[in-house]
Amino acid sequence: MEVQYANELIQEYFSDLCDIANSRNLLQKKIGSMLTKTAKKRISQIKAAATFQKYLNFNIGKPHSLKGNLSGYYGVDLDAHTRLIIQPVPPDLSSEALRICEKAMIIGIVDYHGGKNEWLVS
């Protein structure tokens, strides 16, 4: 699946993960090494899935649809409280659309537990 980014800053954080020789460790400086490792692994897993529905079916990172002000997005576990927020492109959540969707957009990384939305990367 193709991965896109919601904005240039998010793209800069995640693109830096792929260029090991020239990496400035941007994401690691922002969220720490453990979350960065897991985020990199989740991005690779998303890319490895042929479609958004196949990624959901693998259940890696326990992807789950979100509600409220994050409706239309999916949360993917990075740790007990932190989620990678992704959205199918186009953002049609019908089962047929998800079955053929070959693009996902990275929206950011958030801790949305305890009634708050603390965006770590957005």
C-alpha positions in Angstrom: 0.0 0.0 0.0 1.2 3.5 -0.7 1.7 5.7 2.3 1.1 9.5 2.2 1.5 12.1 4.8 -1.0 14.8 6.0 1.6 17.6 5.9 5.3 18.3 5.2 6.3 18.2 8.8 4.9 14.7 9.3 6.5 13.6 6.1 9.9 15.0 7.3 9.6 13.1 10.5 8.8 9.8 8.8 11.1 10.2 5.8 14.0 10.7 8.1 13.4 7.1 9.3 14.2 5.7 5.9 17.5 7.5 5.3 19.7 5.8 8.0 23.0 7.2 6.7 21.7 10.8 6.8 19.1 10.6 9.5 18.8 13.5 11.9 16.8 11.3 14.3 13.9 13.8 14.2 11.2 11.4 15.3 13.4 9.8 18.0 14.2 13.2 19.5 10.4 14.0 19.5 8.9 10.7 20.9 11.9 8.6 22.1 13.6 5.5 20.7 11.0 2.8 21.7 8.0 4.6 20.1 10.1 5.5 17.0 11.1 1.8 16.5 7.4 0.8 16.8 6.3 3.6 14.5 8.8 2.6 11.8 7.6 -1.1 12.1 4.0 0.0 11.8 4.7 2.1 8.7 6.5 -0.9 7.1 3.5 -3.2 7.9 1.1 -0.7 6.4 3.2 -0.5 3.2 3.4 -4.3 3.0 -0.4 -4.7 2.9 -1.9 -4.7 -0.6 -5.1 -2.8 0.5 -6.4 -1.0 3.6 -8.8 -3.8 4.3 -6.0 -6.4 4.2 -4.0 -4.3 6.7 -7.1 -4.2 9.0 -7.5 -8.0 8.6 -3.9 -8.6 9.7 -4.8 -6.9 13.0 -1.2 -5.9 13.5 -1.1 -3.0 16.0 -4.8 -3.6 16.6 -6.1 -1.0 14.1 -9.4 0.4 15.2 -11.8 3.0 13.9 -12.0 6.2 16.0 -14.9 8.3 17.1 -15.7 11.8 18.0 -13.3 14.4 16.6 -11.2 11.6 15.2 -14.0 10.0 13.3 -13.0 8.8 9.9 -9.5 7.9 11.2 -8.0 4.7 12.5 -5.7 4.3 15.5 -2.8 1.8 15.4 -1.2 0.9 18.7 2.4 2.0 19.3 2.2 1.3 23.0 -0.4 1.2 25.8 -1.4 4.8 25.3 0.1 6.1 22.1 -1.4 5.6 18.6 -0.4 6.2 15.1 -3.3 7.9 13.4 -4.0 6.9 9.8 -6.8 7.4 7.3 -7.6 5.5 4.1 -7.3 7.6 0.9 -9.9 8.4 -0.2 -11.6 8.6 3.2 -14.5 6.4 2.3 -15.1 3.9 5.2 -17.5 1.6 3.3 -16.4 -2.0 3.3 -16.1 -2.0 -0.5 -14.0 1.2 -0.5 -11.6 -0.2 2.1 -11.3 -3.5 0.2 -9.9 -1.7 -2.9 -8.1 1.2 -1.1 -4.4 1.1 -1.9 -3.3 4.3 -0.1 -3.2 5.4 3.5 -2.4 8.8 4.9 -0.4 9.2 8.1 -2.1 11.9 10.2 0.2 11.9 13.2 0.9 10.3 16.6 -1.4 11.0 19.5 -2.1 10.0 23.1 -5.9 10.3 23.1 -6.6 8.5 26.4 -8.1 10.1 29.6 -10.3 12.5 27.7 -7.5 14.4 26.1 -5.8 14.5 22.6 -2.2 15.1 23.2 -0.6 15.2 19.7 3.0 14.2 19.8 3.5 14.5 16.1 1.0 16.4 13.9 
